[in-house]
Amino acid sequence: MKKLIFQKLNQDILSFFVTSIILMGLIVWTLQAVNYFDLVAEDGHGLKIYFYFTILNFPKIIHRILPFIFFISLFYTLIMYEFRHELNIFWLNGINKIQLTNKIIFLSIVMMFFQIFLGSYVSPTSQFKGRELLKNSNIDFFTSLIKEGKFINVVKDLTIFIDKKNEDGSYNDIFIDDSTKENSKMIYAKNGILIDNKKQKIFKLLNGRVINNEKSKINIFEFDQIDFNLKTFDTNTIIVPKIQEISSLGLLSCFFENIRIEKFESFNCDKTLLEVKQELLKRLYKPIYIPIIAILTCFLIITSSNKINYKKIRNLVFIITFIVLVISEASLRYSVSSEILFYTYLIFPWFIFVLSYLIFFKIIKNV
């Protein structure tokens, strides 16, 4: 019977947790996807690339909101159990409050390891795949950004300006400043036609001149027609992986052995050692706050809803647990500032957990 009761409790907590984290994740993902629309509007990527990139960032969102959603799920479930008098089923079947709390803490430890797995493997892997997607994609939406009277700076060191677009799709008075290679050049064309299909993506320029700047020597020549290839250019999108997109094994090798990570040639272990340390703490150590959330939320069961002080205890539990969540986020930023703050960050959650459990145990014994 006790086993069935605990299975029902876990089922209620986890069902509310899964539903809430998916809904909240989708809300945050939608808001974030709007910000990522610059990939299309300004950086020239296609809608397909944009969609895949935003999808691959979804695990990162789940990882970030997981502790808060777990707290809300546990808080809501225990309150509902109390108001529906379902907690009495535990007491009538010989389950005391310490046993119930220990089961909830065990569930939180499972959730803690799940977040570690999510943060140390799933999230960085999916983010890295998203960055690789941008890196390997061409600027397939770039040509649609070319409009009259607008400077197009989608590609680094390349600026295109068109004075007028005609009804037949041709352009008049085209100016191109191309500094993407060692020898910069400026191109002016009186007319131009944009050819964009699967085989080619070129600007066919007519009746103009080219000014080449080669080693401080300027050469000018006129042309009747030249083709300016647009398919070889890269966007302004950051394609170098960020630290949160690097694998945990790579970061550990960087931190402990200062080994250069072959996949990330531009990543310098020496210059980013503090950032690496902070990222590893976020992935592997910060989830330890989840069991603290569990023990603090269990203070809801120290008294029943028919007691006059229940509402006060309920509000106090919510405020204190929320403050601990904020501290877990804020303290991470300063955890690598000094040795003292680093060891304080390591010790603090253990101190809070042990202290909370001892206080809880003492209160239950005296009730």
N, C-alpha and C positions, 0 to 999 in steps of 0.2 A: 504493500500500500504506500509506504513512504517513497519507494522508487517511482511510483506512478505520480505521486504528488509533485516530486521534484521535476519529473519529466514535463508535467503540465506547466510548471513555473518557467522552466527553460524555454519551452515552446512559446509561451506568451511573450516573454522578454524578446526572444529572437525574431518572432514574427513581426512585432512592433518595430524592432530595430531594422530589419531588412526593408520593410515598407517605408519607414521614415528616411533611411539613408539613401534609398533609390530616388524618392521624391525630392528630398533636399539636394541630392547630387544633381538631379536633372535641372533643378532651378538654378543652382550655381553654374552648372555647365552651360545653360542657355545664356546667362548673363556674361559668362566668359567668352562664349562663342561670338557674341556681338563685338567684343573687343578684338577678337582674332580676325574679324572681317577685313581688317587692314591688309591681311595677306592677299585679298582679292582686290580691294579698292585702291591700294597704294603700291603693293609689292608685285602685282601682276600674276599671281598664281590662279589656277582655275578653281572652280567650285568643288570639283572632285577632290583635289589636294586639300582644300580648306576643310571639307567634311571629314576626311580621314585624319587630318591633323588634330582637329577638335575632339574626335572620338578617342584618339590615343592619349589625350590629356585627361580623360575621365577617371582613370585609376588614381591620379594625383589628387583629384578633388575628394574622392572617397577616403583616401588616406588622411587628408587634412581634417575632415569633418567627423571622422569615426569616433573619437573620444567624446565629443559633445553629444552626438546622436545616441551613443551607448548610455550616457548619463541620463538623457531625456527618457530613453526607453525604460531604464531601470526605475527612475523616479516615478514615471507614469504608472508602471505596472504595480509597484508596491502601494501607491496611493489607491489605485483601483481595487486591489486586493483588500485593502483596509476598509474602504467604503462599502464594498460588497460583502464584507465579513468573511472573505475567503481565507484570511490568515488564521481564523479560528480552526479551520480544517487541519492546519499544521499542528496547532497546540493540542487539539483533541486526539491526534494520532501520535502523540508523544514526541513530536519534533519541537525542540526548544529554539529560542532565538539565536543562540550561538551556532547551532547546527545549520539553521537557515542562512545565517550570515556567511558561514564557511562555504556553503554550496554556491552562494552568489560570488564570493571571492574566487572560488575555483573557476566559475564561468568567466569572470573578468580576466583571469590569467590566460585562459584559452583565447579570449578576445585580444589580449596583449600580444600573444605570439602571432595571431592573425595579422595584427597591425604591423608587427615587425616584418613579417613576410611580405606584406603589401608595400611597405615603405622601403625595404631593402632590395627587393627584387622586381615585383610587378610594376610599381610606379616608375622607377628609373628606366626599366627596360622599355616600357611603352613610350615614355617621353623621348628616349633615344631614337626609337623607330620613327617617331614623328619628326624629329630633327633631320634624320636621314632621308625621310620622305621629301622634305623641303630642299635638302641639299641635292638630291638626285632628280628633282623635277625641273622641267623647263618653265619658262615664264609664258605658259600657254594662254594666259588671259591678258598679256601685255598689250597686244595690238588693239584690243578694244578700249584701252585707256588713252589711246592717241586721239586727241580732240583739238579742235581749232581754238586758238587763243589761250592755250594752256601749256605750261612747262611740264614736261614729263621727266621725272627723275627716278623712275622705278629701278633702273640699273645704276649701280655705283659707277661714278665717273662718266656717265653718259646722260646728256641732256638733249631733249628734242622739243622744238617749238614749231608749231604750224599756225600760220596766220589765218588761213581760210580753208574750209572744206566745201567742195562743190557737191551739187545734187547727184552727179554721176559717181561719187565716191572718191574722186581724185582730190588732190590737195594743191594749194598754191603757197608760194613763199615759205619754204621749209628750211629750218636752221637746225643743224646737228653739231653738237660739241662732244667729240669722242676722245676721252683721255684714259680709256680702259687699257691701253697698251703703252709701251715705252715711248712711242712716238705719238704725240697727240695731234689731232687734226680737227679742223672745222670745215663743215660742208654747208654750202648754200645751194639750194635748187629752186628754180622758178616754179617747177611743177613736180608732182610725184604721184605714184600709185602704190597702194599697199596691197601686197599679195600674201594672203594667209590661208594656207591649206595644209594637208597632212605631209605633203612633199617638201614644201618650202615656206619660209616666213621671211619675206624680204621687202624692203622699201625700194621700189624702182624710181630712181631720181632722174629728172630730165632738165637739161639746160641750166647748168650751174657751174660752180667752181669749188675747188678743194684747196684749203690752206694747210699744208703739212708743217709741223714744228718738229724737226729732227735734229737733236743735239744743238739747240740754239740756232739752227739754220732754218729759214722759212722758205718753203717752196710752194708756188701757186700754179695751179693748172686748171684749165676749164674743161668741161665735158659736155657731151650731148646726152649721154645716158650712162649711169652706173647703178649697180645693185648693192644696196646696203643690207647685209645679212643680220637679221634680228634674232636668229635661232641660237646663236653662240653665246649670248649674254646671260649673266647671272643677275639675280635680283638683289635688292638691298636687305633682304631678309637675313637675319643672323643664322648662319648654318653651322657655326662652331658649337658643339655641345656645351651646355651649361653644367655647372657642378652637380646639380640635382638630377642630371640625365646620365651621369657616369655610374657604372656598376659599383656595387658595394665592395666587391673583391678588388676592383681597381683602386678605389679610395683607400682601402686597408693597406694595399701594397704601397701606395703612395705615402701613407702616413707612417707606417712602421719601417719600411725599407727604402723609402724615397726612390722607388723604381718608376721610371718613366712608363706611362701607359701607352702602348703602341697604337691603340685605336684612336687616341686623342693626342696627336702630335703637338698641338698648340697648348696643351695643358701643362703648366709648370708646377711641379709639386712644391718646390721651395717657396715660391711667391704666394701660393694659395694654401699653405699648410693650416692656417687657422680656420679658413673656410672649410677645408676638408674635415678638420676635427669637429667643427660645428655640425656639418652635414651628417657625419657618422653618429653623433649624439642624437640628432633628430630622428634618424632611422632606427637605431639600435637601442637607445636608452630612454628616450622620452616616453615611449609606450608604457613604461613602468608606472606612469600616473593613472593608468586605467584601473588597477586594483585599488588605488587610493580613492578614486571616484566611487568604487563599489562599497568600500567600508564606510565612507562618509554618507552615502545614500542610505545605507542600512540603519542609520540613526532614526529613520522614519518609523521603524518597528519597535522602538523602545517604549512607545505609549500608543494607546488606541484613539480612534477618532472621537470617541465620546468623552474624552478628557478635555478640559477647558484649555489646556496649553498645547493641544495638538497642532492647531493652525500656526502658532508661534514657532513650534519646533520644525514644522514643514517648511515654512518660509526661511528659517535660519539654515536648515540643511541645504536648501536650494542656493542661497546666497554664498555660503561658505564653499560649497562644491564648485560653484561657478567661478569664484575668486581663485580657487586652486587651479582650475583650467586656464584661467588668464595668466596666472603665475607660471604655469608650465610652458606657455608660449613665450611670454616676455623674458623669462630668465634665460631661455636658450640663446637669446641674442647676446647676452653678456657673459655666457658661460666660459668663453675662451679668451676673455679680456685679460685675465690674470690667473695665476695658479690658485689663489685663494677662492676666487669665484668659481673656478672649475671644480675644485673639491667640494665647495659648498653646493654646487649644482648636483654633484653625485650623491652627497649625503642627505640632502634635504628631503627628497621623496621617501627614503627609508625612514627617516625620523618622523615624518608626518604619518606614514602608514602605521608604524609601531605605536606611536602615541595615540592615534585615533582608535586602534584596536584595543589598547589597554583601557582607554577611557570608556569605550563601548562595553567591554567585558565587565568593568567595575560597575557601570550603571545597571547593566542587566542583572548582576548578582545582587544588587541592593534593591531591585524592584520587587 
